[in-house]
């Protein structure tokens, strides 16, 4: 990365301010020169030209030496901060950062090409989540670099404020709606987590690059694979495969945090990622991790990846089998209360659906939630309409916000989500629809708890109406 163009502009502006252009008061207003005066000025013009060329050479050397000095010292000009997009709500989604809940960890990981190191910050939110933010670090601040189509390639460092969370931020010159989300991940407080982001931009931002949309494709050497996690107090180190060898990295206590940055591998699906969640001391590694070393009961032990049945684990000091705590929560009985489903019809077209119900339980954070479940349509047959109380094959939509007990909860979705689907491949898409569907609302006290069925409704397509396929 080079900041030479920007630095050159700054130095030239400073030079122009210090040495403004001078207008000779002896110039003939008519624009003509007496011949003898012109001959007298020619030596002076040639001397001035030599001085200008010398000044240009000196300026070029100064720019080059300054750039090298900046690169060597790690100093980069600071630009505008990454700004949130939209209004943050403390009771919706991840919420907002809790007062005093942000902390930049001491982890510093070098980039494969050098320059500013990578770092990690944790942000505790008003809805009980812990968000992990990953970016480049300059003078104790986490942020992004103005390179690779981010912030107009200004070569500057752009700090990331603590209120920048998933789906709430946008960088200066990027394309897409998830710009600052590539290096952000949120999970419930108390959960252990391992994750990976593949194909992250060197800037630590997220620019959508699609040749069909007119945006350049990036060579894998200019992208990064980021491995990260928070394993909790029992964790000691993690092992991962790097080529033909296995490397071990100590975690940061007491959070059990780690961060690994590598060049993106060839022929991998960039812009993807995944996470695994579990309890502290029990979480097993997932690729690219090979082992997690814990200290359990005062002794060091290791956990390997989950193996298929019949495969024997070959670890020198295996950890004991995970001990899952027994759940003390007893789910209430299904309520089967009435759901109010209203189809929105205009000119005999179903344009949308509005679902409302009375909340029997309060939701005070992200740990508990209401979910609306809608049956899928298979491309070969309709599923989920028969025996819905026994099995369910469908999609779920989370309410994702705090709810007061006894309040009316309303959610809107399209008629296509309820009655229709598109099947097949992009080259041959087939539209599939049905005349009736089941909508179900469930409540979970926490992730993994037995769900409580709040209510279920069967919705029919009214006679003489049809779906609007574009929504």
HELIX and SHEET records of a PDB file:
HELIX    1   1 UNK A    4  UNK A   18  1                                  15    
HELIX    2   2 UNK A   35  UNK A   73  1                                  39    
HELIX    3   3 UNK A  151  UNK A  153  5                                   3    
HELIX    4   4 UNK A  211  UNK A  213  5                                   3    
HELIX    5   5 UNK A  220  UNK A  222  5                                   3    
HELIX    6   6 UNK A  415  UNK A  419  1                                   5    
SHEET    1   A 2 UNK A  83  UNK A  84  0                                        
SHEET    2   A 2 UNK A 169  UNK A 170 -1                                        
SHEET    1   B 5 UNK A  97  UNK A 104  0                                        
SHEET    2   B 5 UNK A 118  UNK A 125 -1                                        
SHEET    3   B 5 UNK A 129  UNK A 138 -1                                        
SHEET    4   B 5 UNK A 141  UNK A 145 -1                                        
SHEET    5   B 5 UNK A 157  UNK A 159 -1                                        
SHEET    1   C 4 UNK A  97  UNK A 104  0                                        
SHEET    2   C 4 UNK A 118  UNK A 125 -1                                        
SHEET    3   C 4 UNK A 129  UNK A 138 -1                                        
SHEET    4   C 4 UNK A 184  UNK A 188 -1                                        
SHEET    1   D 4 UNK A 257  UNK A 263  0                                        
SHEET    2   D 4 UNK A 223  UNK A 230 -1                                        
SHEET    3   D 4 UNK A 192  UNK A 201 -1                                        
SHEET    4   D 4 UNK A 272  UNK A 278 -1                                        
SHEET    1   E 4 UNK A 245  UNK A 250  0                                        
SHEET    2   E 4 UNK A 235  UNK A 242 -1                                        
SHEET    3   E 4 UNK A 289  UNK A 296 -1                                        
SHEET    4   E 4 UNK A 299  UNK A 304 -1                                        
SHEET    1   F 3 UNK A 340  UNK A 346  0                                        
SHEET    2   F 3 UNK A 349  UNK A 358 -1                                        
SHEET    3   F 3 UNK A 408  UNK A 413 -1                                        
SHEET    1   G 3 UNK A 340  UNK A 346  0                                        
SHEET    2   G 3 UNK A 349  UNK A 358 -1                                        
SHEET    3   G 3 UNK A 466  UNK A 467  1                                        
SHEET    1   H 4 UNK A 394  UNK A 398  0                                        
SHEET    2   H 4 UNK A 369  UNK A 375 -1                                        
SHEET    3   H 4 UNK A 436  UNK A 444 -1                                        
SHEET    4   H 4 UNK A 452  UNK A 460 -1                                        
SHEET    1   I 2 UNK A 420  UNK A 425  0                                        
SHEET    2   I 2 UNK A 428  UNK A 433 -1                                        
END                                                                             
